[in-house]
């Protein structure tokens, strides 16, 4: 059914008169569609409010070892959810791609990866990624995959290092225990020798030597 046929007659006459300055029957179907589509475009774009809302945007990394694609897709969905709140999704993607890239870049995580991307964006060879959302997202996803592989390798090395450190500490404790046992045994030998010497000399001690006077 044509869009023009769905409009109540009184409303159609008012819109034709005040919006198109013509008779209703002279307005084409394309004009009616264009008129109603304009309702999706805000008359004033308050990006200050959007900028403030986007400060809460942050890549989620709390899942058990999520893939880089999952991280980026969820970040994109969260970004569009914010834009939808302001009815700006289509307008922003049409006119503000650089701003969207900035939102995404500021929301990257962890901090070390975010800093690396910020540095790479300053290079002339990566200039196009600052102005185009889709290439930027694909580029970041690739770099994130490499970063996560490196991150897992570092974590594995750190875990292995902790295990080795624990083993060395255990060995040190064992060495200390053996040394202590040897010292105790030596002390016992010395004490036993002392008792034997005392037993040998006791019968020969005079009263004076024993301080009995």
Secondary structure by P-SEA (a helix, b strand, c coil): ccccccccaaaaaaaaacccccccccccaaaaaaaaaaccccccccaaaaaaaaccbbbbcccccccaaaaaaaaaaaaaaaaaaaccaaaaaaccaaaaaaaaaaaccaaaaaaaaaaaaacccccccccccaaaaaaaaaaaaaaaaaaaaaaaaaaaaaaaaaaaaaaaaaaaaaaaaaaaaaaaaaaaaaaaaaaaacccccccccccc
